[in-house]
């Protein structure tokens, strides 16, 4: 079992929801979050949260799922980012679940 996590800007909510569905992950959670970046580079492309902004409205998605589904979802995120070429790419992570209460 893996924990699959995505962070994105609010504008990508439908796309991220579609990624979970395409990967066969029907159950996931979504939370509002605020992204912060303390150091502001002069180079806009290296700054995840944009130039001269202290915080950005973002979303945190997560699900506990099978290894294969997490791998497929990560591939879909990579494909999405390649196609969209956004200043705010979707970020995805897979974490191992070492133990569970069920």
N, C-alpha and C positions, 0 to 999 in steps of 0.2 A: 504494500500500500504506500502511496505517496501523497503528499500535500502539494497541490498545484496552486500557485499564487500568481496573480496578474495585478499590476498597477497600471493605471491609464488616466488620461485626462477624461473629464466628464463627456466631452464630445464624442469619444470613441465607445461609449457604453453599448450601443447596439452591435457594433462590430465585435466587441469582446464577448458579448452574450452569444453571438453567432459562432464564435470560436469554440466555446464550451459545448454548444449543441452539435457542431460538426464533429467534434472529438468524441461524442457519445457520453458526455458528462452532463446528465440532466439535472443534477442537484448541486447548487453552489450558493455561496453567500456573497453579498455585496455590502460594503460599508463606505460611507463618505469619509474622506480623509483630506488633510491639507498638507501639501508638499512644501518643504522649506529647503532653501539652499543658502547657506551663510556666506560663502564666497561668490562674488559675482565677477566672472571673467569678462573681459572686453569683447571676447569672441563669442557671439550669440550661439553658434552651433554647439559649443561645448557646454552650454548651460541648459540642463534639463528643464528648468522652470522658467526660462525666458529671461531676457535682460531687464535689469532694474526692477524686478519683482521679488518681493520677499516671500510670498506664498501663492500657491496655486490650488484651486479646487480640483481634487482628484478622486479616484475610486480605487478601492482595494477589493479584489475578487479572490475567493479561495474555495477549494473543494478537496475532500479526501477521496481519492480515486485509485483505480488500478494503474500499475506501472505503464502499460501500453497506452492507455487513454491519456495519461499525463504526457508521455512522449509525443503522441499525436497532436495534442493541444500546443505543445511547445513548438513543434514544426509549423503549425498553422499561424502562430504568433510571428515566427520568423518570416514566413511568406507574406503575411499582412504588412509587416514593417518594410519589406523589400518593395512591395507594390505601392505603398502609400508615401514613402520617403518624407515623413513628417519631422518637424523640429521636436515633436514630443512623441517618440516611439512608445509602443506598448512594451512594458517590461514583464517578463515571465520568469518564474523560478520553480524548480522541482526540489522538494525536500523529502528525505526519507522519514517514514513514520516508524519509529523503533518499537513502540508499544501502544496499545489501545485498551480502553476499559471494557470492550465488548469482545 
